[in-house]
């Protein structure tokens, strides 16, 4: 039983390391991906798991302005980093491709900077 617990802990550690690599591969700060994950979660009491192009544009606007990055540049990078994926059959809809990645992002101990 002790070996099983060790194996499970090691697996969780490796999964979290992988997710951290994905976040670091993104162009935005970690709080931006946390914000997207929180928004893609529950809406009006329903689990949604998708975000529209316009929602992503709005949620990432402040961070993108700091880097002079367009929404299309942000999306291209987030898709390439594996943090978002398009929803098949739904134009301009995106989702976090792995539910445990969404859980990881929502649990990040980061918050957006205060507006000045």
Steps between C-alpha positions, in 0.01 A plus 500: 500500500784739579643449149163577344476829692852592391417419138184712513687793656773473236239491225329814633837673531591414140159612372533833682853544363363442150222754556751753631703451181185574295436821698864605458471434124218755482567867430280628783553500874352208694217712643359545147462124453350472849246767405409309184465173691276662760284654226481169311373323809163579644262756350159560651520171691587296190835346410588651163866428422501719187591859432417705194756702307341817639513374859868414464562840342340675798660281768852539360480865391698654789782247477521525122518881510807476724673292232342667196364159402187452290229252591595291198864488613391402850270226369764363263745472787245352745401241239864416425580471874206262546318729743196543274357303211224580251164335558414279204192610314472828692647800322704734722457284813794376704550274799771384735585167339553294819266533796780445752695781329201725569504389864874571516458847349213588737717397797798717408597730790510811280272800462484776238697812585306792644385757246689825524 
